[in-house]
Amino acid sequence: MIDDLYEQLRRLGVVQNKSDFSITWLGKEKSYYRGLLSKQREPSVDALAHCASKLRTVSVYFPSSKKRVMGRLANQCLEELLSSKARHIDALH
């Protein structure tokens, strides 16, 4: 999911590189996304929440075609966030 998100934002022209994605869109330090890739890990809940919020906030400044894509990506972040929390809760039981 995170790879698709990165690629789509890159295609939209709002992400320059992996460091930019980590800092601007995930709210993390510059090597965060590269670390996720190398360790084959999922993003943290707070990174997903930050990204969904950022997508919703900045989408109002884009034309409607990009706005729709950004809205869909925000929804994907929220769905992944909820799935992650559900997996965490299930693991506790």
DRENKETOR-550663 format. One record per residue: x, y, z of N, C-alpha, C in turn. Coordinates in steps of 0.001 Angstrom, whole numbers, padded with zeros to 6 digits, always signed. Each point is the difference from the previous one (the first is absolute). Layout:
XYZXYZXYZ;...
***
This chain:
+000809-001185+000000-000809+001185+000000+000862+001263+000000;+001032+000014+000840+000842+001188+000114+000772+000257-001298;+000390-001070-000702+000707+000167-001274-000907+000645-001035;-001250-000453-000053-000969+000570-000924-000237+001468+000318;-000109+000314+001261-000206+001378+000436+001162+000880-000456;+001213-000445+000243+001184+000755-000420-000007+000224-001506;-000226-001055-000760+000032+000113-001461-001083+000928-000532;-001190-000089+000557-001078+000871-000476+000274+001467+000326;+000514+000263+001186+000332+001384+000344+001150+000513-000857;+000917-000880-000338+001107+000385-000886-000526+000340-001389;-000934-000826-000492-000602+000266-001319-000804+001296-000010;-000615+000318+001120-000746+001258+000109+000929+001212+000062;+001280-000263+000239+000978+001076+000059+000093+000689+001352;-000523-000633+001045+000043+000620+001323+001066-000618+000901;+000672-001033-000494+001100-000635+000725+001206-000025-000928;+001119+000475+000504+001220+000039-000806+000830-001277+000135;+000072-000529+001233+000826-001180+000246-000450-000654+001313;+000667-001075+000369-000384-000761+001198+000183+000804+001283;+001021+000827+000042+000215+000840+001185-001130+001014+000146;-000376+000614-001104-001107+000955-000003-001288-000677+000463;-000250-001195-000491-001187-000761+000390+000001-000267+001502;+001132-000425+000523+000125-000294+001430-000300+001222+000852;+000591+001117-000355-000115+001215+000809-001361+000669-000186;-000344+000280-001247-001190+000800-000291-001293-000769+000165;-000031-001228-000490-001266-000732-000057-000200-000989+001136;+001095-000497+000580-000128-000948+001109+000322+000628+001352;+000557+001211-000031+000321+000692+001255+001126-000653+000775;+000919-000610-000716+001104-000732+000636+001336+000559-000478;+001078-000572+000499+001327+000436-000438+000270-000518-001420;+001015+000569-000639+000181-000195-001442+000246-001436-000451;+000511-000862+000845+000280-001376-000426-001109-000984+000391;-001094+000499+000542-001073-000866+000496-000541-000927-001091;-000378+000548-001135-000577-000821-001071+001020-001014-000524;+001237+000411-000179+001038-000941-000453+000163-001139+001007;-000098+000318+001285+000077-001022+001042-001154-000990-000076;-001204+000515-000264-001152-000889-000161+000230-000972-001148;+000511+000532-001098+000243-000850-001173+001057-001055+000281;+001097+000407+000600+001095-000953+000212-000351-001070+001032;-000816+000349+000968-000384-000958+001042-001339-000671-000286;-000606+000369-001125-001304-000542-000417-001036+000141+001118;-000100+001215+000508-000944+000298+001078-001108+000905-000499;-001068+000019+000766-001123+000885-000282+000221+001330+000720;-000568+001079-000512+000151+001295+000677-000732+000009+001337;+000457+000849+000883-000639+000123+001316-001376+000647-000139;-000800-000184+001021-001341+000585+000028+000090+001520-000087;+000942+000590+000728+000093+001459-000040+000465+000512-001355;+000835-000762-000707+000412+000400-001346-001191-000042-000964;-000825-001043+000117-001190-000099-000849-000993+001124+000309;-000181+000289+001275-000915+001074+000390+000500+001350-000514;+001302+000225+000112+000588+001247-000491-000215+000124-001506;+000227-001080-000709-000137+000018-001450-001454+000256-000411;-000938-000675+000618-001416+000192-000327-000406+001448+000255;+000429+000539+001119-000324+001384+000338+000607+000974-001009;+001245-000229-000341+000701+000864-000961-000681-000058-001363;-000374-001202-000427-000680-000150-001286-001306+000781-000020;-000775-000110+001046-001284+000721+000081+000232+001511+000019;+000987+000440+000739+000263+001427+000152+000461+000643-001304;+000957-000613-000673+000559+000630-001198-000820-000257-001264;-000867-000979+000006-000747-000322-001219-000877+001159-000474;-000401+000873+000914-000854+001128-000393+000715+000974-000940;+001305-000062-000050+000777+000905-000846+000275-000560-001398;-000516-001180-000286+000272-000649-001275-001239-000049-000875;+000203-000152-001310-001150-000152-000902-000798-001252+000356;-001235-000058-000444-000910-001078+000415+000523-001394-000311;+000699-000197-001115+000505-001341-000322+001025-000460+001036;+000909+000874+000378+000992-000343+001031-000662-000093+001368;-001001+000837+000235-000704-000003+001278-000667-001350+000244;-000592-000573-001041-000642-001315+000131+001025-001071+000350;+001131+000027-000677+001064-000979+000269+000491+000153+001436;+000218+001236+000425+000496+000228+001357-001038-000426+001042;-001263+000210-000275-001052-000450+000908-000019-001513+000112;+000166-000678-001131+000046-001470+000006+001213-000492+000777;+001138+000655-000179+001212-000386+000728-000163+000230+001500;-000646+001089+000372-000268+000256+001420-000867-001110+000580;-001011-000414-000759-000863-001100+000463+000792-001290+000160;+000930-000265-000924+000839-001201+000108+000848+000055+001271;+000536+001172+000310+000793+000151+001229-000853-000303+001219;-001210+000539+000010-000892-000221+001149-000409-001463+000114;-000265-000655-001136-000351-001425+000028+001155-000828+000536;+001209+000310-000435+001181-000723+000484+000211+000267+001483;-000227+001225+000426+000132+000350+001404-000974-000830+000835;-001248-000076-000423-000994-000785+000736+000341-001484-000003;+000465-000507-001123+000399-001412-000077+001166-000285+000941;+000937+000922+000043+001159-000160+000873-000423-000028+001466;-000899+000912+000369-000491+000017+001383-000753-001290+000311;-000808-000484-000941-000758-001247+000218+000950-001180+000195;+001061-000065-000801+000992-001079+000141+000671+000074+001377;+000283+001203+000440+000630+000206+001294-000916-000460+001130;-001259+000346-000085-000982-000403+001013-000168-001517+000007;-000081-000604-001188-000122-001459-000102+001213-000696+000632;+001174+000582-000184+001208-000602+000551+000018+000047+001528;-000717+000940+000569-000070+000112+001462-000905-001058+000614;-000905-000554-000785-000977-000965+000536+000428-001398-000200;
***
